[in-house]
Amino acid sequence: MKGKFISIEGIDGCGKSTHAKLLARWLRSRGRKVIITDEPTNGTVGRIIKRVLKGELKLPIAAEALLFAADRIQHIADVIEPALKAGKVVLNERYVCSSLAYQSARGLPVGWISSINKYALKPDFGILIDVPAEVAFARIEPSRRLDEFERNLRLQKRVRRNYLRIARREGLKIVDGTRSRDEVQAEMRRLVSAVL
Ligand code: TYD
């Protein structure tokens, strides 16, 4: 069976992790081998990014964008490609569209972000779980709200706008994430089963 590379995108608190887990369980029950993985990773570069997100390290935004792109290249080589070669479905929480949406919201030109991600393998299928920033913000556990990117509601609003524009351009399926968990998951299963 051929592997499939599926990216799941959305602003912080949109429900990516919950829906990736539910999707994985469902796919496994249908006999597919599945891995859930995410970016930033826990690899060499990803660990530097996580220090930046925690505010332990301060870098220019362009350097952050390059780190996200470098982390992604390592992720593809170490995790994504081997899993695809083994015929697995790869559910990736965040991918190139995260960089396009977040780093452009922080002031970088989208064309440049695109060019530094030129070597990233194209997903077979992408889903954007769309929720307004206020809804997502209210869902985030207060203990998680300290991350630099999660702190700023205005930034999240810009990220959401960027995501919607990018999703249309890149052909991601946009799923309305404000509905009940079961409704959102049912739509995601429908979309995914159409491409498996
Ligand atoms: P996130 O998946 O939300 O991590 P966690 O599981 O810890 O909540 O990602 C952390 C932050 O990194 C998030 O606010 C979005 C940001 N990010 C970018 O700005 N650019 C990127 O390319 C990626 C992958 C993430």
py3Dmol code that shows the C-alpha trace and the ligand (Angstrom):
import py3Dmol

protein = """\
ATOM      1  CA  MET A   1       0.000   0.000   0.000  1.00  0.00           C
ATOM      2  CA  LYS A   2       1.293   3.438  -0.913  1.00  0.00           C
ATOM      3  CA  GLY A   3       2.050   5.975   1.800  1.00  0.00           C
ATOM      4  CA  LYS A   4       0.109   9.231   2.016  1.00  0.00           C
ATOM      5  CA  PHE A   5       1.355  12.532   3.307  1.00  0.00           C
ATOM      6  CA  ILE A   6      -1.380  14.627   4.930  1.00  0.00           C
ATOM      7  CA  SER A   7      -0.765  17.985   6.574  1.00  0.00           C
ATOM      8  CA  ILE A   8      -3.105  19.459   9.169  1.00  0.00           C
ATOM      9  CA  GLU A   9      -2.938  23.193   9.657  1.00  0.00           C
ATOM     10  CA  GLY A  10      -4.617  25.872  11.759  1.00  0.00           C
ATOM     11  CA  ILE A  11      -4.017  28.537  14.368  1.00  0.00           C
ATOM     12  CA  ASP A  12      -3.089  27.628  17.947  1.00  0.00           C
ATOM     13  CA  GLY A  13      -6.081  26.055  19.684  1.00  0.00           C
ATOM     14  CA  CYS A  14      -7.934  25.075  16.496  1.00  0.00           C
ATOM     15  CA  GLY A  15      -8.008  21.400  17.469  1.00  0.00           C
ATOM     16  CA  LYS A  16      -5.249  19.985  15.237  1.00  0.00           C
ATOM     17  CA  SER A  17      -3.893  17.512  17.800  1.00  0.00           C
ATOM     18  CA  THR A  18      -7.295  16.183  18.865  1.00  0.00           C
ATOM     19  CA  HIS A  19      -8.371  15.670  15.264  1.00  0.00           C
ATOM     20  CA  ALA A  20      -5.057  14.121  14.215  1.00  0.00           C
ATOM     21  CA  LYS A  21      -5.436  11.547  17.027  1.00  0.00           C
ATOM     22  CA  LEU A  22      -9.046  10.757  16.111  1.00  0.00           C
ATOM     23  CA  LEU A  23      -8.136  10.484  12.437  1.00  0.00           C
ATOM     24  CA  ALA A  24      -5.213   8.162  13.234  1.00  0.00           C
ATOM     25  CA  ARG A  25      -7.420   5.890  15.339  1.00  0.00           C
ATOM     26  CA  TRP A  26      -9.986   5.693  12.553  1.00  0.00           C
ATOM     27  CA  LEU A  27      -7.384   5.025   9.852  1.00  0.00           C
ATOM     28  CA  ARG A  28      -5.789   2.277  11.967  1.00  0.00           C
ATOM     29  CA  SER A  29      -9.184   0.655  12.465  1.00  0.00           C
ATOM     30  CA  ARG A  30      -9.344   0.507   8.663  1.00  0.00           C
ATOM     31  CA  GLY A  31      -6.038  -1.346   8.536  1.00  0.00           C
ATOM     32  CA  ARG A  32      -3.722   1.559   7.672  1.00  0.00           C
ATOM     33  CA  LYS A  33      -0.363   2.092   9.311  1.00  0.00           C
ATOM     34  CA  VAL A  34      -0.289   5.687  10.589  1.00  0.00           C
ATOM     35  CA  ILE A  35       2.155   8.026  12.250  1.00  0.00           C
ATOM     36  CA  ILE A  36       1.327  11.381  13.775  1.00  0.00           C
ATOM     37  CA  THR A  37       4.183  13.827  13.744  1.00  0.00           C
ATOM     38  CA  ASP A  38       4.505  17.577  14.183  1.00  0.00           C
ATOM     39  CA  GLU A  39       6.545  20.698  13.616  1.00  0.00           C
ATOM     40  CA  PRO A  40       8.503  22.203  15.221  1.00  0.00           C
ATOM     41  CA  THR A  41      10.067  18.785  15.880  1.00  0.00           C
ATOM     42  CA  ASN A  42      12.130  17.508  18.771  1.00  0.00           C
ATOM     43  CA  GLY A  43      15.175  17.232  16.499  1.00  0.00           C
ATOM     44  CA  THR A  44      18.372  19.269  16.642  1.00  0.00           C
ATOM     45  CA  VAL A  45      16.892  22.363  14.996  1.00  0.00           C
ATOM     46  CA  GLY A  46      13.417  21.934  16.460  1.00  0.00           C
ATOM     47  CA  ARG A  47      14.843  22.049  19.969  1.00  0.00           C
ATOM     48  CA  ILE A  48      16.388  25.447  19.224  1.00  0.00           C
ATOM     49  CA  ILE A  49      13.024  26.676  17.904  1.00  0.00           C
ATOM     50  CA  LYS A  50      11.315  25.512  21.101  1.00  0.00           C
ATOM     51  CA  ARG A  51      13.756  27.588  23.141  1.00  0.00           C
ATOM     52  CA  VAL A  52      12.842  30.604  21.004  1.00  0.00           C
ATOM     53  CA  LEU A  53       9.124  29.914  21.528  1.00  0.00           C
ATOM     54  CA  LYS A  54       9.672  29.757  25.287  1.00  0.00           C
ATOM     55  CA  GLY A  55      11.440  33.112  25.157  1.00  0.00           C
ATOM     56  CA  GLU A  56      14.761  31.626  26.336  1.00  0.00           C
ATOM     57  CA  LEU A  57      16.441  32.683  23.121  1.00  0.00           C
ATOM     58  CA  LYS A  58      15.853  35.775  21.008  1.00  0.00           C
ATOM     59  CA  LEU A  59      16.497  35.672  17.256  1.00  0.00           C
ATOM     60  CA  PRO A  60      15.621  37.933  14.316  1.00  0.00           C
ATOM     61  CA  ILE A  61      12.361  36.782  12.699  1.00  0.00           C
ATOM     62  CA  ALA A  62      14.160  35.894   9.446  1.00  0.00           C
ATOM     63  CA  ALA A  63      16.490  33.594  11.408  1.00  0.00           C
ATOM     64  CA  GLU A  64      13.443  31.965  13.010  1.00  0.00           C
ATOM     65  CA  ALA A  65      11.942  31.370   9.556  1.00  0.00           C
ATOM     66  CA  LEU A  66      15.182  29.739   8.392  1.00  0.00           C
ATOM     67  CA  LEU A  67      15.180  27.498  11.459  1.00  0.00           C
ATOM     68  CA  PHE A  68      11.590  26.389  10.795  1.00  0.00           C
ATOM     69  CA  ALA A  69      12.602  25.586   7.196  1.00  0.00           C
ATOM     70  CA  ALA A  70      15.731  23.712   8.316  1.00  0.00           C
ATOM     71  CA  ASP A  71      13.776  21.766  10.938  1.00  0.00           C
ATOM     72  CA  ARG A  72      11.327  20.769   8.205  1.00  0.00           C
ATOM     73  CA  ILE A  73      14.063  19.482   5.872  1.00  0.00           C
ATOM     74  CA  GLN A  74      15.438  17.322   8.688  1.00  0.00           C
ATOM     75  CA  HIS A  75      11.910  16.154   9.562  1.00  0.00           C
ATOM     76  CA  ILE A  76      11.304  15.092   5.957  1.00  0.00           C
ATOM     77  CA  ALA A  77      14.579  13.169   5.769  1.00  0.00           C
ATOM     78  CA  ASP A  78      14.421  11.527   9.207  1.00  0.00           C
ATOM     79  CA  VAL A  79      10.714  10.867   9.688  1.00  0.00           C
ATOM     80  CA  ILE A  80       8.369  11.681   6.806  1.00  0.00           C
ATOM     81  CA  GLU A  81      10.126  10.046   3.844  1.00  0.00           C
ATOM     82  CA  PRO A  82      10.985   6.802   5.673  1.00  0.00           C
ATOM     83  CA  ALA A  83       7.368   6.467   6.869  1.00  0.00           C
ATOM     84  CA  LEU A  84       6.019   7.096   3.364  1.00  0.00           C
ATOM     85  CA  LYS A  85       8.443   4.545   1.928  1.00  0.00           C
ATOM     86  CA  ALA A  86       7.127   2.036   4.476  1.00  0.00           C
ATOM     87  CA  GLY A  87       3.604   2.670   3.136  1.00  0.00           C
ATOM     88  CA  LYS A  88       2.356   4.595   6.158  1.00  0.00           C
ATOM     89  CA  VAL A  89      -0.107   7.464   6.317  1.00  0.00           C
ATOM     90  CA  VAL A  90       1.766  10.449   7.741  1.00  0.00           C
ATOM     91  CA  LEU A  91      -0.411  12.918   9.637  1.00  0.00           C
ATOM     92  CA  ASN A  92       1.729  16.010  10.032  1.00  0.00           C
ATOM     93  CA  GLU A  93       0.568  18.723  12.417  1.00  0.00           C
ATOM     94  CA  ARG A  94       1.906  21.897  10.799  1.00  0.00           C
ATOM     95  CA  TYR A  95       3.998  22.139   7.665  1.00  0.00           C
ATOM     96  CA  VAL A  96       4.988  24.765   5.064  1.00  0.00           C
ATOM     97  CA  CYS A  97       1.644  26.593   5.360  1.00  0.00           C
ATOM     98  CA  SER A  98       2.425  27.260   9.058  1.00  0.00           C
ATOM     99  CA  SER A  99       5.558  29.101   7.996  1.00  0.00           C
ATOM    100  CA  LEU A 100       3.686  30.974   5.277  1.00  0.00           C
ATOM    101  CA  ALA A 101       0.902  31.993   7.672  1.00  0.00           C
ATOM    102  CA  TYR A 102       2.877  32.722  10.856  1.00  0.00           C
ATOM    103  CA  GLN A 103       6.138  34.141   9.555  1.00  0.00           C
ATOM    104  CA  SER A 104       4.312  36.431   7.122  1.00  0.00           C
ATOM    105  CA  ALA A 105       2.037  37.558   9.983  1.00  0.00           C
ATOM    106  CA  ARG A 106       5.238  38.507  11.765  1.00  0.00           C
ATOM    107  CA  GLY A 107       6.337  40.677   8.865  1.00  0.00           C
ATOM    108  CA  LEU A 108       8.313  38.540   6.416  1.00  0.00           C
ATOM    109  CA  PRO A 109       7.502  38.510   2.692  1.00  0.00           C
ATOM    110  CA  VAL A 110       5.528  35.417   1.761  1.00  0.00           C
ATOM    111  CA  GLY A 111       7.571  34.953  -1.451  1.00  0.00           C
ATOM    112  CA  TRP A 112      10.789  34.661   0.537  1.00  0.00           C
ATOM    113  CA  ILE A 113       9.241  32.199   3.009  1.00  0.00           C
ATOM    114  CA  SER A 114       8.062  30.167   0.042  1.00  0.00           C
ATOM    115  CA  SER A 115      11.507  30.158  -1.528  1.00  0.00           C
ATOM    116  CA  ILE A 116      13.305  28.922   1.618  1.00  0.00           C
ATOM    117  CA  ASN A 117      10.795  26.055   1.731  1.00  0.00           C
ATOM    118  CA  LYS A 118      11.263  25.150  -1.920  1.00  0.00           C
ATOM    119  CA  TYR A 119      12.770  21.744  -1.194  1.00  0.00           C
ATOM    120  CA  ALA A 120      10.003  20.621   1.134  1.00  0.00           C
ATOM    121  CA  LEU A 121       8.154  17.577  -0.181  1.00  0.00           C
ATOM    122  CA  LYS A 122       4.632  18.470  -1.259  1.00  0.00           C
ATOM    123  CA  PRO A 123       1.872  16.837   0.837  1.00  0.00           C
ATOM    124  CA  ASP A 124      -0.659  14.633  -0.966  1.00  0.00           C
ATOM    125  CA  PHE A 125      -3.396  16.438   0.877  1.00  0.00           C
ATOM    126  CA  GLY A 126      -3.777  19.365   3.265  1.00  0.00           C
ATOM    127  CA  ILE A 127      -6.525  20.382   5.664  1.00  0.00           C
ATOM    128  CA  LEU A 128      -6.963  23.754   7.357  1.00  0.00           C
ATOM    129  CA  ILE A 129      -9.076  23.642  10.516  1.00  0.00           C
ATOM    130  CA  ASP A 130     -10.428  27.163  10.497  1.00  0.00           C
ATOM    131  CA  VAL A 131     -11.608  28.893  13.670  1.00  0.00           C
ATOM    132  CA  PRO A 132     -11.732  32.589  14.578  1.00  0.00           C
ATOM    133  CA  ALA A 133      -8.821  33.624  16.786  1.00  0.00           C
ATOM    134  CA  GLU A 134     -11.135  34.446  19.732  1.00  0.00           C
ATOM    135  CA  VAL A 135     -12.625  30.943  19.693  1.00  0.00           C
ATOM    136  CA  ALA A 136      -9.208  29.287  19.527  1.00  0.00           C
ATOM    137  CA  PHE A 137      -7.798  31.508  22.227  1.00  0.00           C
ATOM    138  CA  ALA A 138     -10.610  30.637  24.635  1.00  0.00           C
ATOM    139  CA  ARG A 139      -9.863  26.927  24.123  1.00  0.00           C
ATOM    140  CA  ILE A 140      -6.162  27.097  24.896  1.00  0.00           C
ATOM    141  CA  GLU A 141      -5.332  25.977  28.424  1.00  0.00           C
ATOM    142  CA  PRO A 142      -4.187  29.002  30.432  1.00  0.00           C
ATOM    143  CA  SER A 143      -0.982  27.097  31.251  1.00  0.00           C
ATOM    144  CA  ARG A 144      -0.137  26.937  27.525  1.00  0.00           C
ATOM    145  CA  ARG A 145      -0.867  30.588  26.804  1.00  0.00           C
ATOM    146  CA  LEU A 146       2.632  31.722  27.595  1.00  0.00           C
ATOM    147  CA  ASP A 147       4.252  30.724  24.315  1.00  0.00           C
ATOM    148  CA  GLU A 148       5.316  33.801  22.441  1.00  0.00           C
ATOM    149  CA  PHE A 149       2.985  33.154  19.512  1.00  0.00           C
ATOM    150  CA  GLU A 150       0.007  32.249  21.638  1.00  0.00           C
ATOM    151  CA  ARG A 151       0.185  35.411  23.687  1.00  0.00           C
ATOM    152  CA  ASN A 152      -0.897  37.763  20.998  1.00  0.00           C
ATOM    153  CA  LEU A 153      -4.506  37.624  19.893  1.00  0.00           C
ATOM    154  CA  ARG A 154      -3.978  40.217  17.179  1.00  0.00           C
ATOM    155  CA  LEU A 155      -1.200  38.166  15.687  1.00  0.00           C
ATOM    156  CA  GLN A 156      -3.447  35.084  15.687  1.00  0.00           C
ATOM    157  CA  LYS A 157      -6.078  37.077  13.796  1.00  0.00           C
ATOM    158  CA  ARG A 158      -3.517  37.946  11.134  1.00  0.00           C
ATOM    159  CA  VAL A 159      -2.360  34.346  11.009  1.00  0.00           C
ATOM    160  CA  ARG A 160      -5.933  33.185  10.451  1.00  0.00           C
ATOM    161  CA  ARG A 161      -6.430  35.647   7.587  1.00  0.00           C
ATOM    162  CA  ASN A 162      -3.158  34.513   6.003  1.00  0.00           C
ATOM    163  CA  TYR A 163      -4.108  30.867   6.430  1.00  0.00           C
ATOM    164  CA  LEU A 164      -7.406  31.361   4.597  1.00  0.00           C
ATOM    165  CA  ARG A 165      -5.672  33.081   1.696  1.00  0.00           C
ATOM    166  CA  ILE A 166      -2.857  30.519   1.540  1.00  0.00           C
ATOM    167  CA  ALA A 167      -5.264  27.574   1.838  1.00  0.00           C
ATOM    168  CA  ARG A 168      -7.146  28.745  -1.235  1.00  0.00           C
ATOM    169  CA  ARG A 169      -3.947  29.246  -3.179  1.00  0.00           C
ATOM    170  CA  GLU A 170      -2.316  25.986  -2.119  1.00  0.00           C
ATOM    171  CA  GLY A 171      -5.476  23.894  -2.461  1.00  0.00           C
ATOM    172  CA  LEU A 172      -5.952  22.974   1.202  1.00  0.00           C
ATOM    173  CA  LYS A 173      -9.445  21.865   2.188  1.00  0.00           C
ATOM    174  CA  ILE A 174     -10.930  24.330   4.651  1.00  0.00           C
ATOM    175  CA  VAL A 175     -12.907  22.733   7.478  1.00  0.00           C
ATOM    176  CA  ASP A 176     -15.083  24.874   9.769  1.00  0.00           C
ATOM    177  CA  GLY A 177     -13.579  24.089  13.179  1.00  0.00           C
ATOM    178  CA  THR A 178     -16.221  25.906  15.232  1.00  0.00           C
ATOM    179  CA  ARG A 179     -18.660  22.997  14.996  1.00  0.00           C
ATOM    180  CA  SER A 180     -18.788  20.060  17.419  1.00  0.00           C
ATOM    181  CA  ARG A 181     -15.778  17.790  17.591  1.00  0.00           C
ATOM    182  CA  ASP A 182     -17.750  14.934  16.018  1.00  0.00           C
ATOM    183  CA  GLU A 183     -18.949  17.041  13.096  1.00  0.00           C
ATOM    184  CA  VAL A 184     -15.461  18.340  12.354  1.00  0.00           C
ATOM    185  CA  GLN A 185     -14.001  14.850  12.588  1.00  0.00           C
ATOM    186  CA  ALA A 186     -16.710  13.394  10.336  1.00  0.00           C
ATOM    187  CA  GLU A 187     -15.902  15.948   7.643  1.00  0.00           C
ATOM    188  CA  MET A 188     -12.178  15.277   7.953  1.00  0.00           C
ATOM    189  CA  ARG A 189     -12.769  11.527   7.576  1.00  0.00           C
ATOM    190  CA  ARG A 190     -14.863  12.134   4.481  1.00  0.00           C
ATOM    191  CA  LEU A 191     -12.161  14.309   2.960  1.00  0.00           C
ATOM    192  CA  VAL A 192      -9.346  11.903   3.814  1.00  0.00           C
ATOM    193  CA  SER A 193     -11.167   8.797   2.617  1.00  0.00           C
ATOM    194  CA  ALA A 194     -11.580  10.470  -0.766  1.00  0.00           C
ATOM    195  CA  VAL A 195      -7.799  10.678  -1.214  1.00  0.00           C
ATOM    196  CA  LEU A 196      -6.641   7.354   0.267  1.00  0.00           C
TER     197      LEU A 196
END
"""
ligand_1 = """\
25
TYD
P 2.499 24.189 17.875
O 2.236 23.114 16.895
O 1.339 25.032 18.262
O 3.226 23.586 19.139
P 2.563 23.008 20.468
O 2.231 21.597 20.146
O 3.648 23.186 21.479
O 1.348 23.850 20.756
O 3.661 25.130 17.270
C 4.299 26.074 18.079
C 4.275 27.428 17.450
O 5.168 27.496 16.347
C 2.918 27.839 16.933
O 2.517 29.030 17.573
C 3.131 28.107 15.467
C 4.603 28.291 15.346
N 5.132 27.902 14.012
C 5.568 28.892 13.133
O 5.499 30.095 13.441
N 6.085 28.532 11.927
C 6.179 27.236 11.535
O 6.664 26.956 10.412
C 5.731 26.228 12.444
C 5.844 24.784 12.054
C 5.209 26.610 13.672
"""
view = py3Dmol.view(width=600, height=400)
view.addModel(protein, "pdb")
view.setStyle({"model": 0}, {"cartoon": {"style": "trace"}})
view.addModel(ligand_1, "xyz")
view.setStyle({"model": 1}, {"stick": {}})
view.zoomTo()
view.show()
